[in-house]
Amino acid sequence: MNRSELVPPVPVKWRKYLALVDFGFQSADELAAEIRRYPKSKVHRLVSDISSEIRHDSRRARRGLYVVKLVPADLQGQLPNFRVEQSSQLKQLVAFLTAHRGVNYVEAWYCRTRIDSEVFSVAGRIVFGAADTGRTQLVEQLWRGSPRLLETYADDFALPYVRASRYSWGWPYSIEHVHLPRKSALSNLQMRSEFGYSMRCIEQEREKIATFCAFLDSFSFKAYSLEYKIVASQLRIIDWDTPNDKRVLVSQEIRGQTDRFP
């Protein structure tokens, strides 16, 4: 057997994250620290490590959101995921992993987002693309949660939510929809203020984001999106999606090799 056959394939999802490293959104070390990866055969360690982190959070009077993803070697739509906030949900996590034992995935990942009230914590998605109104940037943002929850938004959504759009960089956002749950500690005024602050954080990273967008624009997609989170005033671009991610990755990897070997 060829030795290369013994090396497990790098999941396409990880290659997508490495593209963000190549464009300077974070370092390889930061990425490795933010996303914990486990081979399918070691998922019991993932549960143990999350349990330890929750206990650590509790001792420091903090809350974290842990999002577990089951990652195939290749992309196949939205990845199965499970969200954990407290130790009482660990049995459900074990049941989730057991139920997906036969699913074709090669790694299980988790990432942590701090969501306690002592820290500013928002997440969202920006869609870039042509629109009939001329507004080419559409943003959806929620508070103290994962941007993947945006896909479940409904009238009874449990988290504060804002949808807004603007024409392009430098333009102010026009807020189109605000959702504030009854039990939310946020006031409408504070929510709008924090949304404005979030957008200023993104605008401050305009040059870096625009460079990546220019690369994606070269594929002539009608639209594509970037996911972000801002925790304690630190902006992170954490994912991206296009109509053809594999095409983008092949081009990016060729581009990276050309940059390294002129």
C-alpha positions, 0 to 999 in steps of 0.5 A: 500500500502506498504510504500516501493512502494511509494519510487521511484526506484533509476535509474540504471544510478545513481547506476553506478555513485555511483560505481565510488564513491565506487572506490574513483573517487569522493565523494558523495557530489561532485557527487551530486553537479556535476549532478543535478537531477529532478523528471519528474514532476519538469522539469520546475525547471531544465529549470529555474536553467539552465537559472540562471546558464547561466546568472551567467556565462555571468556575469563572462564572462564564457561559460558552456556546459549543457547536459540534460539527460532523465533517466529511472529507467532501462537502455535502450541504449543511453539516450535522451539528449539535449545540451545547451550553451546559453540562446537562446537554452532554448526554444528548450530545453523546446520543447525537454522536451515537445516532450519527455513527453510521454517517460518512464523516471523518472528523468531529469538530467543536468551537466555543463562543463566549456568550455570557452577559459580561462580554459583548458577543454577536454573530452574523452573515453578510451576503454580497451580490447584485440586488434589484434595489442596488443594495449589494450588502445584506447583513443578518446579525444575532446576539449570543449565538451561532451564525448557523442559527440564522437558518432557523429564524422565525417569529418565535426566534429566541435571540435578538436579531437584526436584518439590514442592507446597504449599497456598498462599502462606506454607506450606512446600513438601512435596518429592515427588520428587528426582532427582540424576544420578550425576555431579552435583556436588550432594549431596542435602543441598545440593540440598534446601538450595538448593531451600529458598533458591530458594523463599524468593527466590520468597516474597520476591516474593510481593506482585508475583507474587500481583498477577499471579496475581489477574489470571489468576485473574479468567479462571477457568482451572483452572490456569496456570503461571509460569516463573522462573530465579534466577541469582546470587540474582536472581529473574526471572519469564521466562514464563507460560502459560494455557489461553487466552493471547490472551484474557489479552493482549487484556484486559491491553492494554485494562487498560493503555490504561485505566491510561494514559488514565483 
